Amino acid sequence: MSDAAILCVDDEAVVIAALKSQLQRLFGRRYLYEFAQSAEEAWEIISELEEESIKILIIVSDWLMPNVKGDEFLRQVHQQFPQIVTVMLTGQADEAAIERARQQANLYTCLRKPWKESDLERVITSALSH
C-alpha cells in the first residue's frame, strides 16, 4: 500500500465515481485514493490518514458544496497543512472565490467541470512535481 494519498472532495456521487476511475486508470497503485462527499467527511479522512502516517499530496475539491464552500475548506486545509497541494474542481465558482483560494489556500490551479481526463492527468502530474 502506498504511503501517499490523493483526496477528492465533491458532493456529487457521479463526480466522485469519475474521479476514482480516472485516477486509478491514470496512476494505478502509485497512490492511495480517498474520496469524501463533504468538507466534514474530508476532515475525518484527513485525520485518519494522519494517524496512519499517510501523507496527503493533493486535495482536489469542488467549490459548491453544502455547509462549507471549497475555497473555505481549502483555506482551512492550507492553514493546518501548508505542504498539501490544493486544486479546485468546479463548474460554478466565480472568479472572486478562485482568487480567494489562490491567495488564502495557495491554490495550485482550478479545473473546470466538465474536465477532460488528459487535463486531470496534466494537473495531477504537474502538481506532484511542483
N, C-alpha and C positions, 0 to 999 in steps of 0.2 A: 504494500500500500504506500502511496505517495505521502510525503510529509509536507506537501504544498497544495493549497486549495484555491479554487476559484469559486466565489459565491455570487449567485444571481438572485436578484430580488425583483419580483413582479407579481402583482395581484391577479394576473390573468393566467389560468392554468395552461392555456394553449401556447402562450409565450414561453412559459417555463418548459413545456414539453419540447418546443422547437429549439430553445437554447440547449437543453440537455442532449438532444440527439445531435445537434451540430457540434457542440464542444467535444462530445465523445468521438464523433467521426473525425474531427479535425486534429485532436490532440491525444486521442487514445487514453492510455493509462498513465500518462505523464503526470497528471494532476488528479486530485480529489475534487469532485464537483458537488457543490451543495446548493440547494435551492430553497428559497423562502417566498411566501406569498404576502408578507407584510414586513415592515421595519421591525416590529416586535419579535416576530419569528426569526428574523435575521440576527437580532441581538442574542437570542437563545443559541443559535448555531455558532455565532462568533465566540460566545462563552465556552461552548462545548469544545470547539476546535482549539481554543487557547488552553483549556485543561488538558487536552491530548497532545499539546506541543506541536500542533499542525499550524504552519504559517499560512495566513491568507495573503495571497499575492495580489489579487484583483477582486474588486466588488463591482459588478455590473448591476446598476439599479434603475428601475423605472422611475419616472418622475411623478406621475399622477397615481397615487396610491391612497387608500383610506388612512385616516389618522395623521400620518406623517408623510409629507411630500419627499421625493427623492433627494432634492437639494439639501433639505434639512437633515435627512438621515445621513447623507454622505458627509455633511459638515460635522456631525457628531462623531462619525467614524474617524474622520481625519483628526479631530481633536485628541482622540484616545489612541489612534493607531496611524500616525503620520506616514508610516512606511507603506501602507496599503495603497495601491493604485486604484483610483476611482474613475468609473466610466458611467455615464448616464445613457440609458436607452429609453427613447421617448418618441411619442408621436404628437405630444401635446405641450411640452414645456415651452414657455415663452423665453425670449432672449434674456430677460431680466433674471429668470431663475437659473438659466445656464451660466450667466455671468456671475451670479452669486456663488454658484457651485465652483466656478473657476477660482474665484477669489478666496472663498472660505473653506473649500474642501479640496483644493489643489486638483480640481477636475482634470483628468488627463485628456478626455475627449467626450464628445456626445455623438452617439449613434442614433440615427432617426429610424423610427418604425415606418413602414416595414423595411428591415435591413436585408442585405444580401449576405449569404454565408461567407463570401470572399471578403466582405468588409469586416465581418466579425473576426475572421481569421487574421486579417491585417492588423486590426486594432489590438487584439489579444497578444499577437506576436510582438508587435511594436511596444506595447505596454510592458511586456515581460523583459524586454531588453532595455527598457527606459532606466 
